[in-house]
C-alpha cells in the first residue's frame, strides 16, 4: 500500500505527517519506559535521580537566561554610543 509522493491533498498530507509523528512518539515512549524500568532496578537510582534533577535545573536556567533576558533598553544603547563617540573625539 504505497503511494507516490505528491498525491492527495494538504489534509491527507497533514494526517500522514501526524500519524508518522505519533508512531515515532509511541516508539520513543516504549524505549523510555524500558530505560526507566532498568534504572529502577539499580541500587544508585536515588543518586541518578538527584543528578538528573540538577542537570535539568541547570538546563532550565540556561534556557531562561537565553530567551527570557530582556534586551538592553534602546535609549541606554544610544547613550553608550554617544559616550563612546565623545571619548573617541577627545583622544
VOBA-21474 format. One record per residue: residue in three letters; y, z, x of N, C-alpha, C in turn. Coordinates in steps of 0.2 Angstrom, whole numbers, padded with zeros to 4 digits, always signed. Atoms other than C-alpha are relative to their C-alpha. Layout:
! residues N
alaYZXYZXYZX;...
! end
This chain:
! residues 91
unk-0006+0000+0004+0000+0000+0000+0006+0000+0004;unk-0006+0001-0004+0013-0006+0012+0005-0005-0003;unk-0006+0004+0002+0030-0014+0008+0004-0002+0005;unk-0005+0002-0005+0042-0024+0018+0006+0004-0001;unk-0006-0003+0000+0057-0016+0023+0006-0004-0003;unk-0005+0004+0003+0072-0021+0013-0001-0001-0007;unk+0001+0001+0007+0064-0022-0003+0001+0006-0004;unk-0001-0006+0004+0068-0011-0018+0008+0001+0001;unk-0007-0002+0000+0085-0004-0022+0002+0006+0004;unk-0002-0006-0004+0095+0010-0015-0003+0007-0003;unk+0004-0006+0003+0087+0023-0027-0007+0001+0003;unk+0007+0000-0003+0070+0018-0021+0000+0002+0007;unk-0001-0002-0007+0076+0020-0003+0001+0007+0001;unk-0002-0007+0000+0083+0037-0006-0006+0004-0002;unk+0006-0004+0001+0067+0043-0014-0005+0000+0005;unk+0005+0001-0005+0056+0036+0000+0003+0005+0006;unk-0003-0004-0006+0068+0045+0013-0001+0007-0002;unk+0001-0007+0002+0067+0061+0003-0007+0002+0001;unk+0007-0001-0001+0048+0060+0002-0002+0001+0007;unk+0002+0000-0007+0047+0057+0021+0002+0007+0003;unk-0002-0006-0002+0058+0072+0024-0004+0006-0002;unk+0004-0005+0003+0048+0083+0013-0006+0001+0003;unk+0007+0000-0004+0032+0078+0022+0001+0003+0006;unk-0002-0003-0007+0040+0082+0039+0001+0008-0001;unk-0001-0007+0001+0046+0099+0032-0006+0004-0001;unk+0006-0004+0001+0029+0104+0025-0004+0000+0006;unk+0004+0000-0006+0021+0099+0041+0003+0005+0005;unk-0003-0004-0004+0033+0109+0051-0001+0008-0003;unk+0001-0007+0003+0031+0124+0039-0007+0002+0002;unk+0007-0002-0002+0012+0124+0042+0000+0002+0007;unk+0000-0002-0007+0015+0124+0060+0003+0006+0002;unk-0003-0006-0001+0027+0138+0059-0004+0006-0002;unk+0005-0005+0002+0015+0148+0049-0005+0002+0005;unk+0005-0001-0005+0002+0146+0062+0002+0004+0006;unk-0004-0004-0006+0014+0152+0076+0001+0007-0002;unk-0002-0007+0003+0019+0167+0065-0007+0004+0000;unk+0006-0004+0001+0001+0172+0062-0003+0001+0008;unk+0002-0001-0007-0003+0170+0081+0004+0006+0003;unk-0004-0005-0002+0012+0181+0085-0001+0007-0003;unk+0002-0006+0003+0007+0194+0073-0006+0004+0003;unk+0006-0003-0003-0009+0197+0082+0001+0002+0007;unk-0002-0002-0007+0000+0200+0099+0002+0008+0000;unk-0001-0007-0001+0002+0218+0105+0008+0001+0001;unk-0007-0001-0001+0020+0215+0110+0005-0004-0005;unk-0004+0004+0005+0026+0207+0094+0007+0003-0002;unk-0007-0003+0001+0040+0220+0091+0005-0002+0006;unk-0005+0002-0005+0047+0216+0108+0002-0007-0001;unk-0002+0007+0001+0046+0197+0104+0005+0000-0005;unk-0005+0000+0005+0055+0200+0088+0007+0002+0002;unk-0006-0002-0002+0068+0210+0096+0004-0005+0005;unk-0003+0005-0004+0071+0197+0109+0002-0006-0004;unk-0002+0006+0004+0071+0183+0096+0007+0002-0004;unk-0007-0002+0004+0085+0193+0086+0006+0000+0005;unk-0005+0000-0005+0095+0195+0102+0002-0008+0002;unk-0002+0007-0002+0094+0176+0106+0003-0003-0006;unk-0003+0003+0006+0098+0171+0088+0007+0003-0001;unk-0007-0003+0000+0113+0183+0088+0005-0003+0005;unk-0004+0004-0005+0119+0175+0104+0002-0007-0002;unk-0001+0007+0002+0117+0158+0097+0005+0000-0006;unk-0005-0001+0006+0126+0163+0081+0007+0001+0003;unk-0007-0002-0003+0141+0170+0092+0002-0006+0003;unk-0003+0006-0004+0142+0154+0102+0002-0006-0006;unk-0002+0005+0005+0142+0143+0086+0006+0002-0003;unk-0006-0003+0003+0155+0154+0078+0006-0001+0005;unk-0006+0001-0005+0166+0153+0094+0001-0007+0000;unk-0002+0007-0001+0164+0134+0095+0003-0003-0006;unk-0003+0003+0006+0168+0130+0077+0005+0004-0004;unk-0004-0005+0004+0177+0145+0069+0007+0001+0004;unk-0006-0001-0004+0190+0146+0083+0006-0004-0002;unk-0006+0004+0002+0207+0141+0077+0003-0003+0006;unk-0004+0003-0005+0216+0128+0087+0007+0003+0001;unk-0007-0004-0002+0232+0134+0096+0005-0003-0005;unk-0005+0002+0004+0247+0133+0085+0004-0006+0003;unk-0004+0006-0002+0257+0117+0086+0006+0001+0004;unk-0006-0002-0003+0273+0125+0090-0001+0003+0007;unk+0002-0003-0006+0265+0135+0103-0001-0005+0006;unk+0002+0006-0005+0258+0119+0112+0007-0003+0002;unk-0007+0003-0002+0276+0111+0111+0004+0005+0004;unk-0004-0005-0004+0284+0127+0118-0003+0000+0007;unk+0003+0000-0007+0272+0127+0133+0001-0007+0004;unk-0002+0007-0003+0275+0108+0136+0007+0000+0002;unk-0007+0000-0002+0294+0111+0136+0001+0005+0006;unk+0000-0004-0006+0292+0126+0148-0002-0003+0006;unk+0003+0003-0006+0281+0116+0160+0005-0005+0002;unk-0005+0005-0002+0295+0102+0160+0005+0003+0003;unk-0006-0003-0003+0309+0114+0163-0002+0003+0007;unk+0002-0002-0007+0299+0122+0178-0001-0006+0005;unk+0001+0006-0004+0295+0104+0184+0007-0003+0002;unk-0006+0003-0002+0313+0099+0184+0004+0004+0005;unk-0003-0005-0005+0319+0115+0193-0003-0001+0007;unk+0003+0001-0007+0307+0111+0208+0003-0005+0004;
! end
